[in-house]
Amino acid sequence: MDDAGTAAPRIGRPPKLDADGIPTRDRLLRAAVDACVEHGYDGATLADIARRAGVSTPAIYGHFDGKAALLVEASKHALDAISPTRLPGEAGVREIARVWLDDDFASTRVLVAELHCAAIRQPEVRDLLAVWQAENADRLMRLAGLSAAQVSVYYMLLIGLSHVGEVTGVDVSRHAVAEQVDALIDGWFTTNMAGLDCYSHVSERPFTNR
């Protein structure tokens, strides 16, 4: 197992495919999302996920170290498609937030919300999410130029946006929400650039002894 609780791939054996050519692992990830969206984290069971994926329940343990590891990996799998490693800098940070609000991303939003709610009371989920958050924090700081505090707030922003469908008491369009998110991100990068400019001016001053 790796640090995220995912079973290491078996060497020398090709993945089992279904009639549509989809590997078992991919079917499990998709089934995990569907089960969590329908029943919530607590209501999703390995037996139901296995049934949806067309495998036996014990077969799950050949790929994942239990329900928490499977559902966290399902979330990571969906988010890898909008990874900042391919869109560094401000463009990547913006793209993640924009995709997050898309209708096509609704299932992943629910999964992310369910995982972070579960993390309040379940240390296993909390610890798996912490490893993932730390890995992505390093990428965002290195590739996007965000500070640690900005990364933390960015995570909180995305978790909050996972509940965008539940905020129905305020009459505002999804487009207007996206504009406000863009404005927040603009502020971060403007602040960062201003700090760099200030630092460059200070560093150019001649050193004098007082």
C-alpha positions as semicolon CSV with decimal commas, in nm:
position;residue;x (nm);y (nm);z (nm)
1;M;0,000;0,000;0,000
2;D;0,113;0,359;-0,062
3;D;0,069;0,652;0,178
4;A;-0,284;0,715;0,046
5;G;-0,393;0,359;0,121
6;T;-0,408;0,252;-0,243
7;A;-0,294;-0,098;-0,321
8;A;0,017;-0,118;-0,536
9;P;-0,055;-0,246;-0,890
10;R;0,018;-0,613;-0,942
11;I;0,326;-0,671;-1,158
12;G;0,306;-0,894;-1,463
13;R;-0,074;-0,927;-1,473
14;P;-0,279;-0,715;-1,713
15;P;-0,589;-0,546;-1,566
16;K;-0,916;-0,734;-1,603
17;L;-1,152;-0,570;-1,852
18;D;-1,529;-0,586;-1,880
19;A;-1,721;-0,630;-2,206
20;D;-1,662;-0,261;-2,286
21;G;-1,289;-0,285;-2,222
22;I;-1,300;-0,092;-1,894
23;P;-1,051;-0,213;-1,627
24;T;-1,186;-0,327;-1,291
25;R;-1,013;-0,044;-1,108
26;D;-1,179;0,221;-1,326
27;R;-1,520;0,056;-1,282
28;L;-1,473;0,059;-0,906
29;L;-1,383;0,430;-0,907
30;R;-1,692;0,516;-1,112
31;A;-1,914;0,293;-0,900
32;A;-1,777;0,452;-0,581
33;V;-1,872;0,800;-0,703
34;D;-2,223;0,687;-0,800
35;A;-2,280;0,509;-0,469
36;C;-2,157;0,806;-0,265
37;V;-2,369;1,053;-0,461
38;E;-2,678;0,837;-0,413
39;H;-2,631;0,729;-0,051
40;G;-2,369;0,962;0,099
41;Y;-2,039;0,852;0,248
42;D;-2,192;0,669;0,544
43;G;-2,459;0,503;0,332
44;A;-2,225;0,381;0,059
45;T;-2,117;0,021;0,112
46;L;-1,846;-0,189;-0,046
47;A;-2,105;-0,451;-0,133
48;D;-2,309;-0,197;-0,332
49;I;-1,999;-0,054;-0,499
50;A;-1,886;-0,404;-0,597
51;R;-2,228;-0,483;-0,738
52;R;-2,230;-0,167;-0,948
53;A;-1,880;-0,248;-1,077
54;G;-1,971;-0,609;-1,154
55;V;-1,717;-0,765;-0,917
56;S;-1,722;-0,947;-0,584
57;T;-1,679;-0,747;-0,264
58;P;-1,346;-0,915;-0,176
59;A;-1,212;-0,815;-0,520
60;I;-1,210;-0,452;-0,406
61;Y;-0,925;-0,528;-0,166
62;G;-0,707;-0,625;-0,459
63;H;-0,714;-0,257;-0,559
64;F;-0,793;-0,051;-0,247
65;D;-0,750;-0,074;0,129
66;G;-1,119;-0,030;0,208
67;K;-1,400;0,219;0,152
68;A;-1,217;0,533;0,265
69;A;-0,920;0,469;0,038
70;L;-1,149;0,387;-0,256
71;L;-1,362;0,700;-0,222
72;V;-1,066;0,932;-0,169
73;E;-0,898;0,780;-0,474
74;A;-1,219;0,825;-0,675
75;S;-1,213;1,195;-0,589
76;K;-0,843;1,224;-0,676
77;H;-0,905;1,047;-1,007
78;A;-1,172;1,301;-1,105
79;L;-0,963;1,599;-0,999
80;D;-0,651;1,478;-1,181
81;A;-0,825;1,579;-1,504
82;I;-0,792;1,945;-1,404
83;S;-0,454;1,917;-1,234
84;P;-0,244;2,236;-1,209
85;T;0,055;2,034;-1,328
86;R;-0,080;2,088;-1,679
87;L;-0,201;2,442;-1,618
88;P;0,058;2,612;-1,397
89;G;0,019;2,959;-1,256
90;E;-0,295;3,168;-1,244
91;A;-0,449;2,985;-1,542
92;G;-0,444;2,654;-1,356
93;V;-0,593;2,796;-1,038
94;R;-0,871;2,961;-1,238
95;E;-0,941;2,652;-1,448
96;I;-0,987;2,431;-1,143
97;A;-1,241;2,673;-0,993
98;R;-1,428;2,711;-1,323
99;V;-1,453;2,337;-1,384
100;W;-1,560;2,293;-1,022
101;L;-1,876;2,493;-1,096
102;D;-1,964;2,308;-1,418
103;D;-2,278;2,097;-1,422
104;D;-2,071;1,803;-1,547
105;F;-1,869;1,821;-1,225
106;A;-2,172;1,792;-0,996
107;S;-2,108;1,430;-0,893
108;T;-1,749;1,507;-0,796
109;R;-1,863;1,810;-0,596
110;V;-2,096;1,587;-0,397
111;L;-1,819;1,333;-0,341
112;V;-1,577;1,601;-0,219
113;A;-1,840;1,744;0,016
114;E;-1,924;1,399;0,153
115;L;-1,558;1,314;0,213
116;H;-1,485;1,632;0,404
117;C;-1,799;1,592;0,615
118;A;-1,694;1,234;0,692
119;A;-1,346;1,360;0,786
120;I;-1,496;1,548;1,082
121;R;-1,568;1,221;1,265
122;Q;-1,360;0,959;1,085
123;P;-0,983;0,985;1,137
124;E;-0,908;0,745;0,851
125;V;-1,077;0,974;0,598
126;R;-0,920;1,282;0,755
127;D;-0,571;1,132;0,736
128;L;-0,608;1,021;0,374
129;L;-0,733;1,367;0,277
130;A;-0,444;1,528;0,467
131;V;-0,188;1,333;0,263
132;W;-0,360;1,433;-0,058
133;Q;-0,391;1,797;0,049
134;A;-0,021;1,813;0,136
135;E;0,081;1,670;-0,202
136;N;-0,134;1,919;-0,391
137;A;-0,028;2,208;-0,169
138;D;0,330;2,152;-0,278
139;R;0,226;2,158;-0,645
140;L;0,015;2,471;-0,606
141;M;0,290;2,657;-0,423
142;R;0,556;2,544;-0,667
143;L;0,366;2,571;-0,996
144;A;0,103;2,834;-0,925
145;G;0,302;3,056;-0,689
146;L;0,046;3,055;-0,409
147;S;0,154;3,089;-0,048
148;A;0,069;2,818;0,205
149;A;-0,206;3,038;0,350
150;Q;-0,351;3,099;0,004
151;V;-0,350;2,727;-0,072
152;S;-0,536;2,661;0,253
153;V;-0,798;2,924;0,170
154;Y;-0,821;2,788;-0,185
155;Y;-0,903;2,444;-0,047
156;M;-1,169;2,597;0,176
157;L;-1,310;2,785;-0,121
158;L;-1,338;2,469;-0,331
159;I;-1,494;2,274;-0,044
160;G;-1,746;2,555;-0,004
161;L;-1,817;2,556;-0,377
162;S;-1,895;2,186;-0,348
163;H;-2,220;2,302;-0,183
164;V;-2,312;2,547;-0,459
165;G;-2,622;2,344;-0,542
166;E;-2,748;2,368;-0,184
167;V;-2,728;2,748;-0,160
168;T;-3,073;2,816;-0,304
169;G;-3,191;3,094;-0,075
170;V;-2,996;3,362;-0,264
171;D;-3,108;3,445;-0,617
172;V;-2,777;3,454;-0,803
173;S;-2,664;3,291;-1,125
174;R;-2,383;3,038;-1,147
175;H;-2,207;3,283;-1,381
176;A;-2,217;3,556;-1,116
177;V;-2,069;3,315;-0,862
178;A;-1,790;3,228;-1,107
179;E;-1,713;3,599;-1,153
180;Q;-1,676;3,645;-0,777
181;V;-1,444;3,345;-0,757
182;D;-1,234;3,493;-1,037
183;A;-1,219;3,822;-0,847
184;L;-1,087;3,643;-0,538
185;I;-0,819;3,470;-0,741
186;D;-0,729;3,800;-0,908
187;G;-0,673;3,945;-0,564
188;W;-0,433;3,669;-0,466
189;F;-0,215;3,707;-0,772
190;T;-0,226;4,086;-0,756
191;T;-0,115;4,069;-0,394
192;N;0,162;3,824;-0,479
193;M;0,293;4,040;-0,761
194;A;0,280;4,351;-0,545
195;G;0,482;4,168;-0,280
196;L;0,742;4,066;-0,535
197;D;0,767;4,423;-0,665
198;C;0,809;4,553;-0,311
199;Y;1,076;4,295;-0,238
200;S;1,263;4,380;-0,559
201;H;1,265;4,749;-0,468
202;V;1,397;4,674;-0,121
203;S;1,666;4,441;-0,256
204;E;1,786;4,710;-0,496
205;R;1,851;4,958;-0,215
206;P;2,220;4,999;-0,133
207;F;2,322;4,859;0,200
208;T;2,424;5,125;0,448
209;N;2,547;5,096;0,803
210;R;2,363;5,297;1,060
